[in-house]
Amino acid sequence: MPFPESFGRLLGNFGDLVQLAKDENFRKFLSHPKVQSLMNDPEFKRAVEEKNVFKLMANPEFRELVEDPEVRSALEGMRAKYEKSE
């Protein structure tokens, strides 16, 4: 029985996932209290699963998160590291 396509993509990106898990900026981002709060919000999870940008941007906690200087710094650090590795 062949692997489902989504599982194959996950395995193909496993190295990227391992690198991301080791990234200090990623760990800082995930441990941020605002990120933790959103990860426990069922409406936010649903909007992410639906890839509904309008619902995401309508969420005041999400808007506050993307404007947070600490979070923006962590995201910028991840972006910069990713661009260097390509």
N, C-alpha and C positions, 0 to 999 in steps of 0.2 A: 504494500500500500504506500503510495507516494506521500511525502510531507505536504501539508497544506501550504499554499503559496505564501501566506502571511508568516508562517513559521520559518519558511526558507528565507524570507527577507530579514527576519529577526536574526537568524544564524549568520547571514551575510553581513549584518551590521554589528555582530557581537564584539568585534575588535573596537569599533567606535564606542559601543556601550561601555566597555571596560575602561577605555581612555576617559570617557566622560565621567564615570564613577570615581576615577582617580583625581579629577580636576577640582582643585581647591575652590575655584569660583562656583562650580556647579554645586558642591557640597554647601557652600555658604548660601547660595540661592535657595536650595531645598530646605535648609534649616531655618530660613527667615520666618518669623512668626506670621507674617501676612501670607506667605506662600502656604504654610501649614494650615492656616485658617481656610484658605480657598480650597485646598485639597480635601477638606472635610465638608465642603459645601456641595450638596447633591445637585443643585441647580447649575453651579459652575461646572461640575463634572459633565453634566448633560450637555451644556453648551460646547464644551471642548470636544466631546464625542461627536456632536453634530457638526463640528467645525463652524459654528454659528458666531461669526465675528460681531454681529450686531448685538447678540445677547451678551457676549463677553464684554463689549464696550459699555453696555448698559449697566453692568455690574459695578457699583461704586467701589467695592473692595478691590476689584481687578484694576480699575482706573487708578486708584490710589497706589496699588502695587507697582504698576509700570512707571509711575512718576516718582517713586521712592529712590533717592540718590544711591543708597546702598545696593538696592536691587539692580539698578541701572549699571552700576559699577561692576557687579558680578556678571551680568549679562554681557557687558562690553568685554570683560576679561575672557569669557568663554568664546565670544565671537572672534576676538583677536587671535586666540590660541588655535581655533579651528581654521582660520584663514591661513595661518602659518604652516599648518600641517598638510594643506592641500597641495 
